[in-house]
Amino acid sequence: MSGVSALRVTSLKGETEKALAAYEQELSTARGEAHAMSREQREALAREVDAEHGRVEAQVKAKLADAEQRITAMKTRALAQVNAIAIETADAIVEKLVGPDTGGEKIRGSLQRAAGE
């Protein structure tokens, strides 16, 4: 019976080794598939992030362009007010120094030409 038992043990050992090899092969395959799925997910997420980054960047550029236009408009209005104040001030100074009816329009024209230079 020990001969039969030894054969049975050898047979079971062979079956166990085959089962272990099959398990290790399946485990290796599963790990490879998991790595592939993980890589695909990372790539898909990277594409989504890039697309969102592009959308956000476009929104920021649009808002920046709008802000620059508003700033330019405010500067233009402010400079127009400064010019008007300068003309009124020069007119008042000339009137005090020389008297009324000194040709405010001439002063305005001179200051406007000087501002354009």
ABEGO torsion letter per residue (X at the ends): XAAAAAAAAAAAAAAAAAAAAAAAAAAAAAAAAAAAAAAAAAAAAAAAAAAAAAAAAAAAAAAAAAAAAAAAAAAAAAAAAAAAAAAAAAAAAAAAAAEBGAGAAAAAAAAAAAAAX
